[in-house]
Amino acid sequence: MNHLYYGDNLTVLRDSIRDESVDLIYLDPPFNSNASYNVLFKGLSGSESAAQIEAFDDTWHWNHSAEAAHLYTPR
């Protein structure tokens, strides 16, 4: 009880959660903002830096994974 799971919600629900045992699922918006989010860094002096890394892409495409999830039949 009182567990926090991190990952793809369909995978976690299918593999780690018993059927009919979930009271609440919280998804943090924005969802499908069609944007790429980067983590920006500053230099030691606090000045802007060109350094950045890609944090995540919040985009959605109909692909094999989406189709498999759509066609999935619960146990």
Secondary structure, 3 states (H helix, E strand, C coil): CCCCCCCCHHHHHHHHCCCCCCCCCCCCCCCCCCEEEEEEEECCCCCEEEEEEEEEEECCCCCHHHHHHHHCCCC
